[in-house]
Amino acid sequence: MQRPALERRPGLALYAAVQEAIESLIKERRLAPGDALPAEQELQLRFGVSRATVRQALGVLERRHVVERHQGRGTFLAIP
């Protein structure tokens, strides 16, 4: 699996870089509302960051209503 490069800019927190990368994945793949995102562990390996960083990024996306997280089921693209 090829690891996409995170855009690391001065002053940009690592979780924010992961958040932007996940948003890019959503746009590139043209996921439909309700589709599952990769598991947290897969995102962790893909971006080379800790699981806590992935969870923080997903938390931001959840608060912005971009994704919905369901314990034991996964993270899904939000249905508008």
N, CA, C and O atoms as a MOPAC input file, in Angstrom:
PM7 MOZYME 1SCF
protein

 N      0.85100 1    -1.17600 1     0.00000 1
 C      0.00000 1     0.00000 1     0.00000 1
 C      0.89400 1     1.23500 1     0.00000 1
 O      1.83100 1     1.34300 1     0.79100 1
 N      0.59200 1     2.14700 1    -0.88700 1
 C      1.37200 1     3.37500 1    -0.97300 1
 C      0.86700 1     4.36700 1     0.06400 1
 O     -0.33700 1     4.58600 1     0.19500 1
 N      1.79500 1     4.96200 1     0.79500 1
 C      1.42700 1     5.91500 1     1.83400 1
 C      1.35000 1     7.30800 1     1.23000 1
 O      2.36200 1     7.82900 1     0.76100 1
 N      0.15700 1     7.92900 1     1.23200 1
 C      0.06300 1     9.29700 1     0.72000 1
 C      0.81400 1    10.24500 1     1.64500 1
 O      0.81800 1    10.08200 1     2.86500 1
 N      1.43100 1    11.21300 1     1.04700 1
 C      2.17900 1    12.18300 1     1.84700 1
 C      1.21100 1    13.15800 1     2.50300 1
 O      0.27700 1    13.65500 1     1.87400 1
 N      1.45700 1    13.41600 1     3.77400 1
 C      0.68700 1    14.43400 1     4.46500 1
 C      1.31600 1    15.78200 1     4.17100 1
 O      2.54000 1    15.91200 1     4.14200 1
 N      0.49500 1    16.76300 1     3.95800 1
 C      1.02500 1    18.10600 1     3.74900 1
 C      1.34200 1    18.69400 1     5.11100 1
 O      0.44400 1    19.10000 1     5.85000 1
 N      2.62300 1    18.73800 1     5.43600 1
 C      3.07500 1    19.25900 1     6.72700 1
 C      3.49300 1    20.70400 1     6.54200 1
 O      4.53100 1    20.99200 1     5.94500 1
 N      2.68000 1    21.60800 1     7.05800 1
 C      2.98100 1    23.03800 1     6.97900 1
 C      3.26900 1    23.56000 1     8.37900 1
 O      2.67800 1    23.09600 1     9.35400 1
 N      4.18500 1    24.53200 1     8.47700 1
 C      4.44200 1    25.11800 1     9.80000 1
 C      3.14200 1    25.67900 1    10.38600 1
 O      2.38200 1    26.36600 1     9.70400 1
 N      2.90900 1    25.37500 1    11.64700 1
 C      1.71700 1    25.87800 1    12.31600 1
 C      0.48000 1    25.02200 1    12.10900 1
 O     -0.57000 1    25.30400 1    12.68700 1
 N      0.58900 1    23.96000 1    11.27900 1
 C     -0.54300 1    23.06900 1    11.03000 1
 C     -0.36600 1    21.83000 1    11.89800 1
 O      0.60500 1    21.08800 1    11.74600 1
 N     -1.29900 1    21.61400 1    12.79900 1
 C     -1.22400 1    20.44400 1    13.67700 1
 C     -1.30300 1    19.16500 1    12.85400 1
 O     -1.93100 1    19.13600 1    11.79500 1
 N     -0.66400 1    18.11100 1    13.34400 1
 C     -0.63900 1    16.84400 1    12.62000 1
 C     -2.05100 1    16.31600 1    12.38600 1
 O     -2.35200 1    15.82400 1    11.29800 1
 N     -2.92100 1    16.41200 1    13.39300 1
 C     -4.28900 1    15.92000 1    13.21200 1
 C     -5.01400 1    16.70000 1    12.11100 1
 O     -5.83800 1    16.13400 1    11.39200 1
 N     -4.70900 1    18.00200 1    11.97700 1
 C     -5.33400 1    18.81200 1    10.92700 1
 C     -4.83700 1    18.38200 1     9.55400 1
 O     -5.59600 1    18.40500 1     8.58500 1
 N     -3.56900 1    17.98900 1     9.46200 1
 C     -3.04200 1    17.48100 1     8.19500 1
 C     -3.73000 1    16.16500 1     7.83300 1
 O     -4.04700 1    15.92400 1     6.66900 1
 N     -3.95800 1    15.31600 1     8.83700 1
 C     -4.67300 1    14.05500 1     8.60700 1
 C     -6.10800 1    14.34700 1     8.19900 1
 O     -6.63600 1    13.71300 1     7.28500 1
 N     -6.73500 1    15.29100 1     8.86200 1
 C     -8.11100 1    15.68200 1     8.52400 1
 C     -8.19400 1    16.11000 1     7.05900 1
 O     -9.08300 1    15.66800 1     6.33200 1
 N     -7.27100 1    16.97000 1     6.62700 1
 C     -7.26200 1    17.42400 1     5.23400 1
 C     -7.04200 1    16.26100 1     4.28000 1
 O     -7.66000 1    16.20300 1     3.21700 1
 N     -6.16000 1    15.33200 1     4.65300 1
 C     -5.89600 1    14.17900 1     3.80200 1
 C     -7.13400 1    13.28700 1     3.68600 1
 O     -7.43200 1    12.77100 1     2.60900 1
 N     -7.84800 1    13.10800 1     4.79100 1
 C     -9.07900 1    12.30100 1     4.75100 1
 C    -10.11500 1    12.99200 1     3.88200 1
 O    -10.79800 1    12.32900 1     3.10100 1
 N    -10.24900 1    14.30300 1     3.99900 1
 C    -11.19100 1    15.03800 1     3.15300 1
 C    -10.82300 1    14.87700 1     1.67900 1
 O    -11.70400 1    14.75600 1     0.82800 1
 N     -9.53400 1    14.87500 1     1.37800 1
 C     -9.09700 1    14.66700 1    -0.00800 1
 C     -9.45200 1    13.27200 1    -0.48300 1
 O     -9.88400 1    13.09400 1    -1.62200 1
 N     -9.27200 1    12.26600 1     0.39200 1
 C     -9.64700 1    10.89900 1     0.03000 1
 C    -11.13500 1    10.81500 1    -0.27700 1
 O    -11.54500 1    10.14500 1    -1.22500 1
 N    -11.93400 1    11.49200 1     0.52300 1
 C    -13.38000 1    11.48400 1     0.30500 1
 C    -13.69700 1    12.08100 1    -1.06300 1
 O    -14.49100 1    11.52200 1    -1.82000 1
 N    -13.07900 1    13.21100 1    -1.37800 1
 C    -13.33600 1    13.87000 1    -2.65900 1
 C    -12.83100 1    13.04500 1    -3.83400 1
 O    -13.52800 1    12.91500 1    -4.84000 1
 N    -11.62700 1    12.48700 1    -3.72000 1
 C    -11.03600 1    11.71300 1    -4.81500 1
 C    -11.82500 1    10.44800 1    -5.11300 1
 O    -12.03000 1    10.09000 1    -6.27300 1
 N    -12.26000 1     9.78500 1    -4.07100 1
 C    -12.97600 1     8.52200 1    -4.26200 1
 C    -14.44400 1     8.74300 1    -4.59600 1
 O    -15.14200 1     7.81800 1    -5.01000 1
 N    -14.90100 1     9.96300 1    -4.41600 1
 C    -16.30700 1    10.28600 1    -4.68100 1
 C    -17.23500 1     9.31900 1    -3.94600 1
 O    -18.14600 1     8.72900 1    -4.52800 1
 N    -16.97000 1     9.18100 1    -2.65500 1
 C    -17.80100 1     8.31400 1    -1.82700 1
 C    -19.20400 1     8.87600 1    -1.73300 1
 O    -19.40400 1    10.08900 1    -1.66300 1
 N    -20.14900 1     7.99500 1    -1.73400 1
 C    -21.54100 1     8.39800 1    -1.59300 1
 C    -21.87400 1     8.50400 1    -0.11500 1
 O    -21.29200 1     7.79400 1     0.70500 1
 N    -22.80400 1     9.38500 1     0.23400 1
 C    -23.22900 1     9.46300 1     1.63500 1
 C    -23.61900 1     8.08200 1     2.15600 1
 O    -24.34400 1     7.33100 1     1.50400 1
 N    -23.11800 1     7.77300 1     3.34400 1
 C    -23.39600 1     6.47800 1     3.95400 1
 C    -22.30300 1     5.44900 1     3.73000 1
 O    -22.29000 1     4.42100 1     4.40700 1
 N    -21.37800 1     5.69200 1     2.79700 1
 C    -20.28500 1     4.75900 1     2.54000 1
 C    -19.30000 1     4.75800 1     3.70800 1
 O    -19.09600 1     5.78100 1     4.36100 1
 N    -18.69700 1     3.60700 1     3.96200 1
 C    -17.73000 1     3.46300 1     5.04700 1
 C    -16.36800 1     4.00400 1     4.64500 1
 O    -15.91900 1     3.81500 1     3.51400 1
 N    -15.71900 1     4.67800 1     5.58200 1
 C    -14.32200 1     5.08200 1     5.41900 1
 C    -13.45200 1     3.91600 1     5.85600 1
 O    -13.93600 1     3.00100 1     6.52200 1
 N    -12.16900 1     3.93400 1     5.49100 1
 C    -11.27600 1     2.88100 1     5.99000 1
 C    -11.25500 1     2.88100 1     7.51900 1
 O    -11.51200 1     3.90200 1     8.15600 1
 N    -10.94800 1     1.73200 1     8.08900 1
 C    -10.87200 1     1.60200 1     9.54400 1
 C     -9.77800 1     2.50600 1    10.11000 1
 O     -8.82800 1     2.85500 1     9.40800 1
 N     -9.91600 1     2.88000 1    11.37300 1
 C     -8.92500 1     3.74800 1    12.02800 1
 C     -7.52200 1     3.17500 1    11.90300 1
 O     -6.57300 1     3.91100 1    11.63400 1
 N     -7.38500 1     1.87300 1    12.09400 1
 C     -6.06900 1     1.24800 1    12.02300 1
 C     -5.48500 1     1.37500 1    10.61700 1
 O     -4.28700 1     1.61700 1    10.46700 1
 N     -6.30400 1     1.21600 1     9.60200 1
 C     -5.82900 1     1.37500 1     8.22800 1
 C     -5.40000 1     2.81800 1     7.97000 1
 O     -4.37200 1     3.04900 1     7.33400 1
 N     -6.17200 1     3.78600 1     8.45300 1
 C     -5.79900 1     5.19200 1     8.28700 1
 C     -4.49500 1     5.48600 1     9.02500 1
 O     -3.65400 1     6.23800 1     8.53100 1
 N     -4.32900 1     4.89800 1    10.19900 1
 C     -3.11000 1     5.07100 1    10.98500 1
 C     -1.90600 1     4.59300 1    10.18400 1
 O     -0.90000 1     5.29800 1    10.10500 1
 N     -1.99200 1     3.42500 1     9.60000 1
 C     -0.89000 1     2.88200 1     8.81500 1
 C     -0.68500 1     3.67300 1     7.52900 1
 O      0.44900 1     3.91900 1     7.11900 1
 N     -1.77500 1     4.06800 1     6.90200 1
 C     -1.69900 1     4.79900 1     5.63800 1
 C     -0.97500 1     6.13000 1     5.79700 1
 O     -0.17600 1     6.51000 1     4.94100 1
 N     -1.25100 1     6.84000 1     6.89300 1
 C     -0.67200 1     8.17000 1     7.08500 1
 C      0.56300 1     8.16200 1     7.97800 1
 O      1.23300 1     9.18600 1     8.11400 1
 N      0.87400 1     7.01900 1     8.59000 1
 C      2.05500 1     6.93400 1     9.43100 1
 C      1.96600 1     7.78300 1    10.69100 1
 O      2.94200 1     8.41300 1    11.10100 1
 N      0.77900 1     7.79300 1    11.30200 1
 C      0.55400 1     8.57300 1    12.51400 1
 C     -0.02700 1     7.66400 1    13.59200 1
 O     -0.34300 1     6.50300 1    13.33300 1
 N     -0.16500 1     8.19800 1    14.79700 1
 C     -0.74200 1     7.40900 1    15.88100 1
 C     -2.25800 1     7.30100 1    15.72000 1
 O     -2.89000 1     8.08300 1    15.00900 1
 N     -2.80600 1     6.31900 1    16.39600 1
 C     -4.25800 1     6.14100 1    16.35900 1
 C     -4.96500 1     7.33300 1    17.00400 1
 O     -6.05400 1     7.71900 1    16.57800 1
 N     -4.34400 1     7.91100 1    18.03000 1
 C     -4.92700 1     9.08700 1    18.68700 1
 C     -5.04600 1    10.25100 1    17.70300 1
 O     -6.02700 1    10.99400 1    17.73300 1
 N     -4.05300 1    10.40900 1    16.84000 1
 C     -4.09100 1    11.47800 1    15.83800 1
 C     -5.22100 1    11.23900 1    14.85000 1
 O     -5.93100 1    12.17400 1    14.47900 1
 N     -5.39500 1     9.99200 1    14.42100 1
 C     -6.49600 1     9.65200 1    13.50800 1
 C     -7.82900 1     9.93400 1    14.19100 1
 O     -8.72800 1    10.51100 1    13.57900 1
 N     -7.96400 1     9.53800 1    15.43700 1
 C     -9.22500 1     9.74800 1    16.15700 1
 C     -9.52800 1    11.23400 1    16.33600 1
 O    -10.68200 1    11.65500 1    16.25500 1
 N     -8.48300 1    12.02200 1    16.58000 1
 C     -8.69100 1    13.46100 1    16.73200 1
 C     -9.17000 1    14.06000 1    15.41000 1
 O    -10.08100 1    14.88800 1    15.40000 1
 N     -8.56600 1    13.65100 1    14.30300 1
 C     -8.98000 1    14.14600 1    12.98600 1
 C    -10.42400 1    13.73700 1    12.67800 1
 O    -11.21100 1    14.54400 1    12.18300 1
 N    -10.76500 1    12.48300 1    12.97300 1
 C    -12.13500 1    12.02500 1    12.72900 1
 C    -13.12900 1    12.74900 1    13.63500 1
 O    -14.26700 1    12.99900 1    13.23800 1
 N    -12.70200 1    13.08100 1    14.84400 1
 C    -13.56500 1    13.83000 1    15.75200 1
 C    -13.91900 1    15.20100 1    15.19300 1
 O    -15.06100 1    15.64900 1    15.29800 1
 N    -12.93300 1    15.86000 1    14.59900 1
 C    -13.18600 1    17.16100 1    13.97500 1
 C    -14.16500 1    16.99900 1    12.82200 1
 O    -15.10600 1    17.78100 1    12.68700 1
 N    -13.94600 1    15.98900 1    11.99300 1
 C    -14.84600 1    15.75400 1    10.86000 1
 C    -16.25700 1    15.40400 1    11.32800 1
 O    -17.24200 1    15.77000 1    10.68700 1
 N    -16.34200 1    14.69900 1    12.44200 1
 C    -17.65400 1    14.35500 1    12.99500 1
 C    -18.36900 1    15.61600 1    13.49800 1
 O    -19.56400 1    15.78800 1    13.25900 1
 N    -17.64500 1    16.48500 1    14.18600 1
 C    -18.25700 1    17.73000 1    14.68100 1
 C    -18.69100 1    18.63500 1    13.53300 1
 O    -19.63300 1    19.41400 1    13.67900 1
 N    -18.01600 1    18.53600 1    12.40400 1
 C    -18.38800 1    19.31900 1    11.21300 1
 C    -19.45900 1    18.61200 1    10.38200 1
 O    -19.86500 1    19.11300 1     9.33400 1
 N    -19.91500 1    17.44900 1    10.84900 1
 C    -20.96400 1    16.66200 1    10.19000 1
 C    -20.54000 1    16.15100 1     8.81200 1
 O    -21.37300 1    15.98900 1     7.91900 1
 N    -19.24100 1    15.89900 1     8.64600 1
 C    -18.73100 1    15.30900 1     7.40500 1
 C    -18.83000 1    13.78900 1     7.49500 1
 O    -19.13200 1    13.11500 1     6.51000 1
 N    -18.56900 1    13.25800 1     8.69400 1
 C    -18.65400 1    11.81600 1     8.91200 1
 C    -19.51600 1    11.53400 1    10.13400 1
 O    -19.76800 1    12.41200 1    10.96000 1
 N    -19.96000 1    10.28500 1    10.22600 1
 C    -20.68500 1     9.78900 1    11.39700 1
 C    -19.93100 1     8.56500 1    11.88900 1
 O    -19.59400 1     7.67500 1    11.10900 1
 N    -19.66700 1     8.52900 1    13.19700 1
 C    -18.95900 1     7.37800 1    13.76900 1
 C    -19.92600 1     6.56700 1    14.61000 1
 O    -20.71600 1     7.10900 1    15.38300 1
 N    -19.84400 1     5.24500 1    14.43900 1
 C    -20.70400 1     4.33100 1    15.18000 1
 C    -19.81000 1     3.29000 1    15.84000 1
 O    -19.11200 1     2.54200 1    15.15700 1
 N    -19.83300 1     3.24500 1    17.16000 1
 C    -18.98900 1     2.31500 1    17.90100 1
 C    -19.24300 1     0.88400 1    17.44700 1
 O    -20.38500 1     0.42800 1    17.39200 1
 N    -18.16900 1     0.19300 1    17.12600 1
 C    -18.27100 1    -1.20100 1    16.71100 1
 C    -18.62300 1    -1.39400 1    15.24600 1
 O    -18.54000 1    -2.51200 1    14.73700 1
 N    -19.01300 1    -0.32900 1    14.55800 1
 C    -19.39300 1    -0.45000 1    13.14400 1
 C    -18.43600 1     0.28300 1    12.22900 1
 O    -18.14700 1    -0.18300 1    11.12600 1
 N    -17.93300 1     1.44400 1    12.68500 1
 C    -16.99100 1     2.18500 1    11.85700 1
 C    -17.39200 1     3.62700 1    11.64800 1
 O    -18.27000 1     4.15900 1    12.32700 1
 N    -16.71800 1     4.25300 1    10.67900 1
 C    -16.94200 1     5.65500 1    10.34000 1
 C    -17.50900 1     5.71100 1     8.94000 1
 O    -17.01600 1     5.04900 1     8.02600 1
 N    -18.54700 1     6.50700 1     8.78300 1
 C    -19.26300 1     6.58600 1     7.51300 1
 C    -19.40000 1     8.02900 1     7.05300 1
 O    -19.48000 1     8.94600 1     7.86900 1
 N    -19.42500 1     8.21900 1     5.76000 1
 C    -19.65700 1     9.54100 1     5.21100 1
 C    -21.06500 1     9.94700 1     5.60300 1
 O    -22.01100 1     9.18300 1     5.41500 1
 N    -21.20500 1    11.13700 1     6.14200 1
 C    -22.50900 1    11.59100 1     6.65400 1
 C    -23.54100 1    11.68900 1     5.53300 1
 O    -23.22700 1    12.00000 1     4.38400 1
 N    -24.75500 1    11.41700 1     5.90900 1
 C    -25.88200 1    11.56700 1     4.99100 1
 C    -26.50200 1    12.92700 1     5.26200 1
 O    -26.96400 1    13.19200 1     6.37200 1
 N    -26.51400 1    13.80200 1     4.23800 1
 C    -27.05000 1    15.16200 1     4.46400 1
 C    -28.53500 1    15.15400 1     4.76500 1
 O    -29.12800 1    16.21200 1     4.97700 1

